[in-house]
């Protein structure tokens, strides 16, 4: 299955420390082997995955691709993005 990164997700990964980046990449490998994570409310057509206690990832799965939309290193960043849909 192919992984496609959005421009914002690519930039967020580039700005992360190396150790945090490796944790995110490990989760991306696991996404293909387990069912999707939490589906978001407010008609947002995405899933959320928990990377660490504070960090998370927003992604969407189609039949042959996984679209990585955002990679958040803190819950505050995620909350700011999520509240923009309310």
PyMOL Python script that loads the backbone (N, CA, C, O; Angstrom):
from pymol import cmd

cmd.read_pdbstr("""\
ATOM      1  N   UNK A   1       0.844  -1.178   0.000  1.00  0.00           N
ATOM      2  CA  UNK A   1       0.000   0.000   0.000  1.00  0.00           C
ATOM      3  C   UNK A   1       0.891   1.244   0.000  1.00  0.00           C
ATOM      4  O   UNK A   1       1.861   1.325   0.753  1.00  0.00           O
ATOM      5  N   UNK A   2       0.560   2.173  -0.823  1.00  0.00           N
ATOM      6  CA  UNK A   2       1.344   3.384  -0.988  1.00  0.00           C
ATOM      7  C   UNK A   2       0.958   4.433   0.055  1.00  0.00           C
ATOM      8  O   UNK A   2      -0.217   4.584   0.390  1.00  0.00           O
ATOM      9  N   UNK A   3       1.959   5.157   0.566  1.00  0.00           N
ATOM     10  CA  UNK A   3       1.715   6.267   1.489  1.00  0.00           C
ATOM     11  C   UNK A   3       1.913   7.582   0.754  1.00  0.00           C
ATOM     12  O   UNK A   3       2.933   7.788   0.097  1.00  0.00           O
ATOM     13  N   UNK A   4       0.937   8.466   0.868  1.00  0.00           N
ATOM     14  CA  UNK A   4       1.009   9.773   0.231  1.00  0.00           C
ATOM     15  C   UNK A   4       0.938  10.829   1.321  1.00  0.00           C
ATOM     16  O   UNK A   4      -0.021  10.871   2.092  1.00  0.00           O
ATOM     17  N   UNK A   5       1.954  11.680   1.385  1.00  0.00           N
ATOM     18  CA  UNK A   5       2.015  12.733   2.400  1.00  0.00           C
ATOM     19  C   UNK A   5       1.525  14.047   1.815  1.00  0.00           C
ATOM     20  O   UNK A   5       1.906  14.422   0.706  1.00  0.00           O
ATOM     21  N   UNK A   6       0.681  14.740   2.562  1.00  0.00           N
ATOM     22  CA  UNK A   6       0.292  16.092   2.158  1.00  0.00           C
ATOM     23  C   UNK A   6       1.485  17.015   2.392  1.00  0.00           C
ATOM     24  O   UNK A   6       2.430  16.659   3.096  1.00  0.00           O
ATOM     25  N   UNK A   7       1.428  18.194   1.796  1.00  0.00           N
ATOM     26  CA  UNK A   7       2.522  19.153   1.971  1.00  0.00           C
ATOM     27  C   UNK A   7       2.699  19.538   3.436  1.00  0.00           C
ATOM     28  O   UNK A   7       3.824  19.679   3.917  1.00  0.00           O
ATOM     29  N   UNK A   8       1.567  19.711   4.151  1.00  0.00           N
ATOM     30  CA  UNK A   8       1.664  20.093   5.555  1.00  0.00           C
ATOM     31  C   UNK A   8       2.251  18.957   6.399  1.00  0.00           C
ATOM     32  O   UNK A   8       3.048  19.208   7.303  1.00  0.00           O
ATOM     33  N   UNK A   9       1.865  17.722   6.113  1.00  0.00           N
ATOM     34  CA  UNK A   9       2.413  16.583   6.867  1.00  0.00           C
ATOM     35  C   UNK A   9       3.908  16.419   6.590  1.00  0.00           C
ATOM     36  O   UNK A   9       4.681  16.115   7.499  1.00  0.00           O
ATOM     37  N   UNK A  10       4.305  16.618   5.358  1.00  0.00           N
ATOM     38  CA  UNK A  10       5.726  16.524   5.004  1.00  0.00           C
ATOM     39  C   UNK A  10       6.538  17.581   5.750  1.00  0.00           C
ATOM     40  O   UNK A  10       7.628  17.295   6.245  1.00  0.00           O
ATOM     41  N   UNK A  11       6.008  18.802   5.831  1.00  0.00           N
ATOM     42  CA  UNK A  11       6.705  19.878   6.538  1.00  0.00           C
ATOM     43  C   UNK A  11       6.735  19.621   8.043  1.00  0.00           C
ATOM     44  O   UNK A  11       7.749  19.869   8.695  1.00  0.00           O
ATOM     45  N   UNK A  12       5.624  19.123   8.597  1.00  0.00           N
ATOM     46  CA  UNK A  12       5.570  18.829  10.035  1.00  0.00           C
ATOM     47  C   UNK A  12       6.560  17.737  10.407  1.00  0.00           C
ATOM     48  O   UNK A  12       7.189  17.809  11.463  1.00  0.00           O
ATOM     49  N   UNK A  13       6.709  16.718   9.551  1.00  0.00           N
ATOM     50  CA  UNK A  13       7.701  15.672   9.808  1.00  0.00           C
ATOM     51  C   UNK A  13       9.122  16.213   9.698  1.00  0.00           C
ATOM     52  O   UNK A  13       9.993  15.830  10.479  1.00  0.00           O
ATOM     53  N   UNK A  14       9.360  17.093   8.744  1.00  0.00           N
ATOM     54  CA  UNK A  14      10.696  17.664   8.566  1.00  0.00           C
ATOM     55  C   UNK A  14      11.110  18.513   9.763  1.00  0.00           C
ATOM     56  O   UNK A  14      12.295  18.586  10.087  1.00  0.00           O
ATOM     57  N   UNK A  15      10.148  19.154  10.422  1.00  0.00           N
ATOM     58  CA  UNK A  15      10.448  20.023  11.561  1.00  0.00           C
ATOM     59  C   UNK A  15      10.596  19.271  12.883  1.00  0.00           C
ATOM     60  O   UNK A  15      10.993  19.861  13.888  1.00  0.00           O
ATOM     61  N   UNK A  16      10.281  17.980  12.891  1.00  0.00           N
ATOM     62  CA  UNK A  16      10.335  17.192  14.131  1.00  0.00           C
ATOM     63  C   UNK A  16      11.757  16.770  14.476  1.00  0.00           C
ATOM     64  O   UNK A  16      12.607  16.656  13.593  1.00  0.00           O
ATOM     65  N   UNK A  17      12.016  16.536  15.764  1.00  0.00           N
ATOM     66  CA  UNK A  17      13.287  15.930  16.156  1.00  0.00           C
ATOM     67  C   UNK A  17      13.366  14.502  15.607  1.00  0.00           C
ATOM     68  O   UNK A  17      12.340  13.857  15.389  1.00  0.00           O
ATOM     69  N   UNK A  18      14.570  14.023  15.389  1.00  0.00           N
ATOM     70  CA  UNK A  18      14.791  12.708  14.766  1.00  0.00           C
ATOM     71  C   UNK A  18      14.135  11.567  15.536  1.00  0.00           C
ATOM     72  O   UNK A  18      13.546  10.680  14.918  1.00  0.00           O
ATOM     73  N   UNK A  19      14.216  11.562  16.865  1.00  0.00           N
ATOM     74  CA  UNK A  19      13.634  10.475  17.649  1.00  0.00           C
ATOM     75  C   UNK A  19      12.112  10.447  17.533  1.00  0.00           C
ATOM     76  O   UNK A  19      11.518   9.370  17.477  1.00  0.00           O
ATOM     77  N   UNK A  20      11.476  11.619  17.497  1.00  0.00           N
ATOM     78  CA  UNK A  20      10.025  11.680  17.355  1.00  0.00           C
ATOM     79  C   UNK A  20       9.619  11.230  15.948  1.00  0.00           C
ATOM     80  O   UNK A  20       8.595  10.567  15.779  1.00  0.00           O
ATOM     81  N   UNK A  21      10.407  11.584  14.960  1.00  0.00           N
ATOM     82  CA  UNK A  21      10.116  11.215  13.579  1.00  0.00           C
ATOM     83  C   UNK A  21      10.113   9.696  13.417  1.00  0.00           C
ATOM     84  O   UNK A  21       9.273   9.151  12.701  1.00  0.00           O
ATOM     85  N   UNK A  22      11.039   9.017  14.073  1.00  0.00           N
ATOM     86  CA  UNK A  22      11.101   7.563  13.958  1.00  0.00           C
ATOM     87  C   UNK A  22       9.873   6.904  14.587  1.00  0.00           C
ATOM     88  O   UNK A  22       9.412   5.873  14.098  1.00  0.00           O
ATOM     89  N   UNK A  23       9.339   7.483  15.662  1.00  0.00           N
ATOM     90  CA  UNK A  23       8.126   6.952  16.292  1.00  0.00           C
ATOM     91  C   UNK A  23       6.932   7.109  15.342  1.00  0.00           C
ATOM     92  O   UNK A  23       6.108   6.201  15.229  1.00  0.00           O
ATOM     93  N   UNK A  24       6.839   8.231  14.674  1.00  0.00           N
ATOM     94  CA  UNK A  24       5.769   8.450  13.699  1.00  0.00           C
ATOM     95  C   UNK A  24       5.856   7.447  12.558  1.00  0.00           C
ATOM     96  O   UNK A  24       4.840   6.888  12.145  1.00  0.00           O
ATOM     97  N   UNK A  25       7.047   7.217  12.052  1.00  0.00           N
ATOM     98  CA  UNK A  25       7.212   6.298  10.930  1.00  0.00           C
ATOM     99  C   UNK A  25       6.883   4.861  11.324  1.00  0.00           C
ATOM    100  O   UNK A  25       6.386   4.097  10.496  1.00  0.00           O
ATOM    101  N   UNK A  26       7.149   4.479  12.572  1.00  0.00           N
ATOM    102  CA  UNK A  26       6.770   3.146  13.039  1.00  0.00           C
ATOM    103  C   UNK A  26       5.255   2.997  13.062  1.00  0.00           C
ATOM    104  O   UNK A  26       4.737   1.940  12.701  1.00  0.00           O
ATOM    105  N   UNK A  27       4.537   4.036  13.479  1.00  0.00           N
ATOM    106  CA  UNK A  27       3.080   3.981  13.484  1.00  0.00           C
ATOM    107  C   UNK A  27       2.536   3.854  12.064  1.00  0.00           C
ATOM    108  O   UNK A  27       1.561   3.139  11.833  1.00  0.00           O
ATOM    109  N   UNK A  28       3.154   4.537  11.125  1.00  0.00           N
ATOM    110  CA  UNK A  28       2.694   4.449   9.736  1.00  0.00           C
ATOM    111  C   UNK A  28       2.792   3.026   9.204  1.00  0.00           C
ATOM    112  O   UNK A  28       1.943   2.603   8.419  1.00  0.00           O
ATOM    113  N   UNK A  29       3.802   2.289   9.612  1.00  0.00           N
ATOM    114  CA  UNK A  29       3.924   0.889   9.199  1.00  0.00           C
ATOM    115  C   UNK A  29       2.814   0.048   9.816  1.00  0.00           C
ATOM    116  O   UNK A  29       2.309  -0.874   9.176  1.00  0.00           O
ATOM    117  N   UNK A  30       2.428   0.356  11.055  1.00  0.00           N
ATOM    118  CA  UNK A  30       1.399  -0.415  11.749  1.00  0.00           C
ATOM    119  C   UNK A  30       0.000  -0.128  11.223  1.00  0.00           C
ATOM    120  O   UNK A  30      -0.885  -0.974  11.347  1.00  0.00           O
ATOM    121  N   UNK A  31      -0.217   1.035  10.645  1.00  0.00           N
ATOM    122  CA  UNK A  31      -1.544   1.398  10.142  1.00  0.00           C
ATOM    123  C   UNK A  31      -2.034   0.379   9.121  1.00  0.00           C
ATOM    124  O   UNK A  31      -3.228   0.088   9.064  1.00  0.00           O
ATOM    125  N   UNK A  32      -1.131  -0.163   8.318  1.00  0.00           N
ATOM    126  CA  UNK A  32      -1.514  -1.105   7.270  1.00  0.00           C
ATOM    127  C   UNK A  32      -1.914  -2.468   7.810  1.00  0.00           C
ATOM    128  O   UNK A  32      -2.612  -3.215   7.124  1.00  0.00           O
ATOM    129  N   UNK A  33      -1.489  -2.813   9.021  1.00  0.00           N
ATOM    130  CA  UNK A  33      -1.751  -4.148   9.545  1.00  0.00           C
ATOM    131  C   UNK A  33      -2.894  -4.206  10.551  1.00  0.00           C
ATOM    132  O   UNK A  33      -3.314  -5.296  10.941  1.00  0.00           O
ATOM    133  N   UNK A  34      -3.395  -3.075  10.970  1.00  0.00           N
ATOM    134  CA  UNK A  34      -4.487  -3.077  11.947  1.00  0.00           C
ATOM    135  C   UNK A  34      -5.632  -2.206  11.435  1.00  0.00           C
ATOM    136  O   UNK A  34      -5.438  -1.403  10.522  1.00  0.00           O
ATOM    137  N   UNK A  35      -6.808  -2.356  12.008  1.00  0.00           N
ATOM    138  CA  UNK A  35      -7.941  -1.541  11.564  1.00  0.00           C
ATOM    139  C   UNK A  35      -7.699  -0.055  11.821  1.00  0.00           C
ATOM    140  O   UNK A  35      -6.887   0.302  12.675  1.00  0.00           O
ATOM    141  N   UNK A  36      -8.403   0.817  11.083  1.00  0.00           N
ATOM    142  CA  UNK A  36      -8.219   2.257  11.274  1.00  0.00           C
ATOM    143  C   UNK A  36      -8.507   2.689  12.705  1.00  0.00           C
ATOM    144  O   UNK A  36      -9.269   2.046  13.426  1.00  0.00           O
ATOM    145  N   UNK A  37      -7.886   3.786  13.094  1.00  0.00           N
ATOM    146  CA  UNK A  37      -8.073   4.331  14.437  1.00  0.00           C
ATOM    147  C   UNK A  37      -9.381   5.068  14.564  1.00  0.00           C
ATOM    148  O   UNK A  37     -10.321   4.841  13.802  1.00  0.00           O
ATOM    149  N   UNK A  38      -9.430   5.932  15.515  1.00  0.00           N
ATOM    150  CA  UNK A  38     -10.624   6.719  15.830  1.00  0.00           C
ATOM    151  C   UNK A  38     -11.038   7.559  14.617  1.00  0.00           C
ATOM    152  O   UNK A  38     -10.222   8.267  14.027  1.00  0.00           O
ATOM    153  N   UNK A  39     -12.317   7.464  14.259  1.00  0.00           N
ATOM    154  CA  UNK A  39     -12.842   8.295  13.178  1.00  0.00           C
ATOM    155  C   UNK A  39     -13.287   9.615  13.779  1.00  0.00           C
ATOM    156  O   UNK A  39     -13.928   9.637  14.830  1.00  0.00           O
ATOM    157  N   UNK A  40     -12.955  10.704  13.126  1.00  0.00           N
ATOM    158  CA  UNK A  40     -13.228  12.023  13.669  1.00  0.00           C
ATOM    159  C   UNK A  40     -14.679  12.435  13.485  1.00  0.00           C
ATOM    160  O   UNK A  40     -15.360  11.954  12.580  1.00  0.00           O
ATOM    161  N   UNK A  41     -15.147  13.330  14.351  1.00  0.00           N
ATOM    162  CA  UNK A  41     -16.517  13.862  14.303  1.00  0.00           C
ATOM    163  C   UNK A  41     -16.591  15.042  13.346  1.00  0.00           C
ATOM    164  O   UNK A  41     -15.626  15.360  12.652  1.00  0.00           O
ATOM    165  N   UNK A  42     -17.732  15.672  13.321  1.00  0.00           N
ATOM    166  CA  UNK A  42     -17.987  16.879  12.531  1.00  0.00           C
ATOM    167  C   UNK A  42     -17.766  16.649  11.035  1.00  0.00           C
ATOM    168  O   UNK A  42     -17.328  17.547  10.315  1.00  0.00           O
ATOM    169  N   UNK A  43     -18.074  15.444  10.585  1.00  0.00           N
ATOM    170  CA  UNK A  43     -17.985  15.076   9.162  1.00  0.00           C
ATOM    171  C   UNK A  43     -16.599  15.262   8.582  1.00  0.00           C
ATOM    172  O   UNK A  43     -16.459  15.539   7.391  1.00  0.00           O
ATOM    173  N   UNK A  44     -15.588  15.116   9.391  1.00  0.00           N
ATOM    174  CA  UNK A  44     -14.215  15.157   8.902  1.00  0.00           C
ATOM    175  C   UNK A  44     -13.905  13.736   8.415  1.00  0.00           C
ATOM    176  O   UNK A  44     -13.937  12.801   9.215  1.00  0.00           O
ATOM    177  N   UNK A  45     -13.610  13.555   7.135  1.00  0.00           N
ATOM    178  CA  UNK A  45     -13.438  12.208   6.576  1.00  0.00           C
ATOM    179  C   UNK A  45     -12.051  11.624   6.844  1.00  0.00           C
ATOM    180  O   UNK A  45     -11.371  11.194   5.912  1.00  0.00           O
ATOM    181  N   UNK A  46     -11.634  11.607   8.090  1.00  0.00           N
ATOM    182  CA  UNK A  46     -10.286  11.169   8.436  1.00  0.00           C
ATOM    183  C   UNK A  46     -10.308  10.295   9.676  1.00  0.00           C
ATOM    184  O   UNK A  46     -11.320  10.176  10.367  1.00  0.00           O
ATOM    185  N   UNK A  47      -9.157   9.687   9.934  1.00  0.00           N
ATOM    186  CA  UNK A  47      -8.943   8.901  11.141  1.00  0.00           C
ATOM    187  C   UNK A  47      -7.810   9.549  11.935  1.00  0.00           C
ATOM    188  O   UNK A  47      -6.947  10.220  11.369  1.00  0.00           O
ATOM    189  N   UNK A  48      -7.824   9.343  13.227  1.00  0.00           N
ATOM    190  CA  UNK A  48      -6.766   9.852  14.094  1.00  0.00           C
ATOM    191  C   UNK A  48      -6.041   8.667  14.719  1.00  0.00           C
ATOM    192  O   UNK A  48      -6.670   7.707  15.166  1.00  0.00           O
ATOM    193  N   UNK A  49      -4.737   8.741  14.744  1.00  0.00           N
ATOM    194  CA  UNK A  49      -3.922   7.719  15.383  1.00  0.00           C
ATOM    195  C   UNK A  49      -3.083   8.346  16.471  1.00  0.00           C
ATOM    196  O   UNK A  49      -2.551   9.443  16.303  1.00  0.00           O
ATOM    197  N   UNK A  50      -2.964   7.655  17.582  1.00  0.00           N
ATOM    198  CA  UNK A  50      -2.184   8.162  18.713  1.00  0.00           C
ATOM    199  C   UNK A  50      -0.768   7.620  18.593  1.00  0.00           C
ATOM    200  O   UNK A  50      -0.565   6.408  18.518  1.00  0.00           O
ATOM    201  N   UNK A  51       0.205   8.515  18.574  1.00  0.00           N
ATOM    202  CA  UNK A  51       1.606   8.121  18.448  1.00  0.00           C
ATOM    203  C   UNK A  51       2.234   8.009  19.828  1.00  0.00           C
ATOM    204  O   UNK A  51       2.841   6.991  20.162  1.00  0.00           O
ATOM    205  N   UNK A  52       2.086   9.053  20.624  1.00  0.00           N
ATOM    206  CA  UNK A  52       2.520   9.048  22.020  1.00  0.00           C
ATOM    207  C   UNK A  52       1.373   9.624  22.834  1.00  0.00           C
ATOM    208  O   UNK A  52       0.271   9.815  22.321  1.00  0.00           O
ATOM    209  N   UNK A  53       1.639   9.899  24.112  1.00  0.00           N
ATOM    210  CA  UNK A  53       0.582  10.448  24.960  1.00  0.00           C
ATOM    211  C   UNK A  53       0.082  11.795  24.423  1.00  0.00           C
ATOM    212  O   UNK A  53      -1.106  12.094  24.543  1.00  0.00           O
ATOM    213  N   UNK A  54       0.949  12.598  23.844  1.00  0.00           N
ATOM    214  CA  UNK A  54       0.586  13.919  23.344  1.00  0.00           C
ATOM    215  C   UNK A  54       0.540  13.997  21.818  1.00  0.00           C
ATOM    216  O   UNK A  54      -0.209  14.811  21.277  1.00  0.00           O
ATOM    217  N   UNK A  55       1.307  13.187  21.119  1.00  0.00           N
ATOM    218  CA  UNK A  55       1.444  13.295  19.666  1.00  0.00           C
ATOM    219  C   UNK A  55       0.415  12.440  18.938  1.00  0.00           C
ATOM    220  O   UNK A  55      -0.036  11.412  19.444  1.00  0.00           O
ATOM    221  N   UNK A  56       0.056  12.886  17.740  1.00  0.00           N
ATOM    222  CA  UNK A  56      -0.928  12.150  16.966  1.00  0.00           C
ATOM    223  C   UNK A  56      -0.760  12.365  15.474  1.00  0.00           C
ATOM    224  O   UNK A  56       0.019  13.209  15.030  1.00  0.00           O
ATOM    225  N   UNK A  57      -1.508  11.584  14.715  1.00  0.00           N
ATOM    226  CA  UNK A  57      -1.439  11.637  13.265  1.00  0.00           C
ATOM    227  C   UNK A  57      -2.858  11.609  12.713  1.00  0.00           C
ATOM    228  O   UNK A  57      -3.722  10.917  13.252  1.00  0.00           O
ATOM    229  N   UNK A  58      -3.099  12.348  11.654  1.00  0.00           N
ATOM    230  CA  UNK A  58      -4.389  12.373  10.976  1.00  0.00           C
ATOM    231  C   UNK A  58      -4.170  11.749   9.608  1.00  0.00           C
ATOM    232  O   UNK A  58      -3.282  12.164   8.863  1.00  0.00           O
ATOM    233  N   UNK A  59      -4.987  10.746   9.277  1.00  0.00           N
ATOM    234  CA  UNK A  59      -4.802  10.059   8.005  1.00  0.00           C
ATOM    235  C   UNK A  59      -6.139   9.604   7.438  1.00  0.00           C
ATOM    236  O   UNK A  59      -7.153   9.565   8.133  1.00  0.00           O
ATOM    237  N   UNK A  60      -6.109   9.264   6.167  1.00  0.00           N
ATOM    238  CA  UNK A  60      -7.280   8.755   5.464  1.00  0.00           C
ATOM    239  C   UNK A  60      -6.835   7.541   4.657  1.00  0.00           C
ATOM    240  O   UNK A  60      -5.759   7.547   4.058  1.00  0.00           O
ATOM    241  N   UNK A  61      -7.658   6.510   4.644  1.00  0.00           N
ATOM    242  CA  UNK A  61      -7.309   5.278   3.947  1.00  0.00           C
ATOM    243  C   UNK A  61      -8.258   5.063   2.778  1.00  0.00           C
ATOM    244  O   UNK A  61      -9.478   5.109   2.931  1.00  0.00           O
ATOM    245  N   UNK A  62      -7.676   4.827   1.609  1.00  0.00           N
ATOM    246  CA  UNK A  62      -8.471   4.406   0.463  1.00  0.00           C
ATOM    247  C   UNK A  62      -8.079   2.950   0.179  1.00  0.00           C
ATOM    248  O   UNK A  62      -7.346   2.349   0.965  1.00  0.00           O
ATOM    249  N   UNK A  63      -8.544   2.393  -0.902  1.00  0.00           N
ATOM    250  CA  UNK A  63      -8.282   0.981  -1.181  1.00  0.00           C
ATOM    251  C   UNK A  63      -6.791   0.666  -1.344  1.00  0.00           C
ATOM    252  O   UNK A  63      -6.320  -0.360  -0.853  1.00  0.00           O
ATOM    253  N   UNK A  64      -6.060   1.525  -2.017  1.00  0.00           N
ATOM    254  CA  UNK A  64      -4.651   1.227  -2.288  1.00  0.00           C
ATOM    255  C   UNK A  64      -3.668   2.274  -1.775  1.00  0.00           C
ATOM    256  O   UNK A  64      -2.463   2.154  -1.998  1.00  0.00           O
ATOM    257  N   UNK A  65      -4.170   3.298  -1.092  1.00  0.00           N
ATOM    258  CA  UNK A  65      -3.297   4.361  -0.586  1.00  0.00           C
ATOM    259  C   UNK A  65      -3.692   4.795   0.814  1.00  0.00           C
ATOM    260  O   UNK A  65      -4.855   4.718   1.211  1.00  0.00           O
ATOM    261  N   UNK A  66      -2.701   5.248   1.538  1.00  0.00           N
ATOM    262  CA  UNK A  66      -2.919   5.895   2.827  1.00  0.00           C
ATOM    263  C   UNK A  66      -2.448   7.335   2.686  1.00  0.00           C
ATOM    264  O   UNK A  66      -1.286   7.589   2.368  1.00  0.00           O
ATOM    265  N   UNK A  67      -3.345   8.263   2.921  1.00  0.00           N
ATOM    266  CA  UNK A  67      -3.033   9.684   2.828  1.00  0.00           C
ATOM    267  C   UNK A  67      -2.736  10.212   4.221  1.00  0.00           C
ATOM    268  O   UNK A  67      -3.602  10.190   5.096  1.00  0.00           O
ATOM    269  N   UNK A  68      -1.523  10.685   4.427  1.00  0.00           N
ATOM    270  CA  UNK A  68      -1.116  11.265   5.701  1.00  0.00           C
ATOM    271  C   UNK A  68      -1.355  12.767   5.590  1.00  0.00           C
ATOM    272  O   UNK A  68      -0.716  13.451   4.790  1.00  0.00           O
ATOM    273  N   UNK A  69      -2.284  13.272   6.402  1.00  0.00           N
ATOM    274  CA  UNK A  69      -2.680  14.673   6.284  1.00  0.00           C
ATOM    275  C   UNK A  69      -1.942  15.591   7.252  1.00  0.00           C
ATOM    276  O   UNK A  69      -1.520  16.683   6.870  1.00  0.00           O
ATOM    277  N   UNK A  70      -1.781  15.156   8.511  1.00  0.00           N
ATOM    278  CA  UNK A  70      -1.100  15.978   9.520  1.00  0.00           C
ATOM    279  C   UNK A  70      -0.380  15.083  10.513  1.00  0.00           C
ATOM    280  O   UNK A  70      -0.799  13.955  10.773  1.00  0.00           O
ATOM    281  N   UNK A  71       0.704  15.598  11.058  1.00  0.00           N
ATOM    282  CA  UNK A  71       1.461  14.941  12.120  1.00  0.00           C
ATOM    283  C   UNK A  71       1.656  15.969  13.232  1.00  0.00           C
ATOM    284  O   UNK A  71       2.382  16.947  13.056  1.00  0.00           O
ATOM    285  N   UNK A  72       1.011  15.750  14.368  1.00  0.00           N
ATOM    286  CA  UNK A  72       1.057  16.700  15.469  1.00  0.00           C
ATOM    287  C   UNK A  72       1.943  16.171  16.584  1.00  0.00           C
ATOM    288  O   UNK A  72       1.836  15.008  16.973  1.00  0.00           O
ATOM    289  N   UNK A  73       2.820  17.032  17.100  1.00  0.00           N
ATOM    290  CA  UNK A  73       3.694  16.621  18.191  1.00  0.00           C
ATOM    291  C   UNK A  73       3.118  16.961  19.554  1.00  0.00           C
ATOM    292  O   UNK A  73       3.631  16.502  20.575  1.00  0.00           O
ATOM    293  N   UNK A  74       2.050  17.764  19.583  1.00  0.00           N
ATOM    294  CA  UNK A  74       1.429  18.086  20.864  1.00  0.00           C
ATOM    295  C   UNK A  74      -0.086  18.082  20.719  1.00  0.00           C
ATOM    296  O   UNK A  74      -0.622  18.271  19.626  1.00  0.00           O
ATOM    297  N   UNK A  75      -0.754  17.867  21.819  1.00  0.00           N
ATOM    298  CA  UNK A  75      -2.210  17.864  21.803  1.00  0.00           C
ATOM    299  C   UNK A  75      -2.752  19.261  21.523  1.00  0.00           C
ATOM    300  O   UNK A  75      -3.849  19.406  20.983  1.00  0.00           O
ATOM    301  N   UNK A  76      -1.999  20.273  21.885  1.00  0.00           N
ATOM    302  CA  UNK A  76      -2.412  21.651  21.634  1.00  0.00           C
ATOM    303  C   UNK A  76      -2.492  21.926  20.130  1.00  0.00           C
ATOM    304  O   UNK A  76      -3.436  22.569  19.672  1.00  0.00           O
ATOM    305  N   UNK A  77      -1.515  21.447  19.360  1.00  0.00           N
ATOM    306  CA  UNK A  77      -1.545  21.617  17.903  1.00  0.00           C
ATOM    307  C   UNK A  77      -2.745  20.892  17.303  1.00  0.00           C
ATOM    308  O   UNK A  77      -3.434  21.426  16.434  1.00  0.00           O
ATOM    309  N   UNK A  78      -2.985  19.675  17.774  1.00  0.00           N
ATOM    310  CA  UNK A  78      -4.124  18.890  17.299  1.00  0.00           C
ATOM    311  C   UNK A  78      -5.445  19.591  17.641  1.00  0.00           C
ATOM    312  O   UNK A  78      -6.339  19.670  16.798  1.00  0.00           O
ATOM    313  N   UNK A  79      -5.569  20.093  18.857  1.00  0.00           N
ATOM    314  CA  UNK A  79      -6.778  20.785  19.280  1.00  0.00           C
ATOM    315  C   UNK A  79      -7.052  22.022  18.450  1.00  0.00           C
ATOM    316  O   UNK A  79      -8.203  22.311  18.121  1.00  0.00           O
ATOM    317  N   UNK A  80      -6.010  22.751  18.113  1.00  0.00           N
ATOM    318  CA  UNK A  80      -6.167  23.939  17.276  1.00  0.00           C
ATOM    319  C   UNK A  80      -6.673  23.549  15.889  1.00  0.00           C
ATOM    320  O   UNK A  80      -7.580  24.191  15.359  1.00  0.00           O
ATOM    321  N   UNK A  81      -6.103  22.513  15.302  1.00  0.00           N
ATOM    322  CA  UNK A  81      -6.535  22.048  13.975  1.00  0.00           C
ATOM    323  C   UNK A  81      -7.969  21.524  14.045  1.00  0.00           C
ATOM    324  O   UNK A  81      -8.784  21.849  13.182  1.00  0.00           O
ATOM    325  N   UNK A  82      -8.282  20.732  15.040  1.00  0.00           N
ATOM    326  CA  UNK A  82      -9.600  20.105  15.162  1.00  0.00           C
ATOM    327  C   UNK A  82     -10.686  21.139  15.405  1.00  0.00           C
ATOM    328  O   UNK A  82     -11.786  21.014  14.867  1.00  0.00           O
ATOM    329  N   UNK A  83     -10.400  22.151  16.201  1.00  0.00           N
ATOM    330  CA  UNK A  83     -11.407  23.162  16.507  1.00  0.00           C
ATOM    331  C   UNK A  83     -11.745  24.020  15.293  1.00  0.00           C
ATOM    332  O   UNK A  83     -12.780  24.686  15.291  1.00  0.00           O
ATOM    333  N   UNK A  84     -10.915  24.023  14.277  1.00  0.00           N
ATOM    334  CA  UNK A  84     -11.202  24.798  13.066  1.00  0.00           C
ATOM    335  C   UNK A  84     -12.366  24.198  12.285  1.00  0.00           C
ATOM    336  O   UNK A  84     -12.905  24.866  11.403  1.00  0.00           O
ATOM    337  N   UNK A  85     -12.774  22.962  12.575  1.00  0.00           N
ATOM    338  CA  UNK A  85     -13.883  22.317  11.895  1.00  0.00           C
ATOM    339  C   UNK A  85     -15.217  22.500  12.609  1.00  0.00           C
ATOM    340  O   UNK A  85     -16.263  22.209  12.028  1.00  0.00           O
ATOM    341  N   UNK A  86     -15.210  22.966  13.833  1.00  0.00           N
ATOM    342  CA  UNK A  86     -16.459  23.106  14.593  1.00  0.00           C
ATOM    343  C   UNK A  86     -17.282  24.265  14.111  1.00  0.00           C
ATOM    344  O   UNK A  86     -18.362  24.520  14.644  1.00  0.00           O
TER     345      UNK A  86
END
""", "prot")
cmd.dss("prot")
cmd.show_as("cartoon", "prot")
cmd.util.cbc("prot")
cmd.orient("prot")
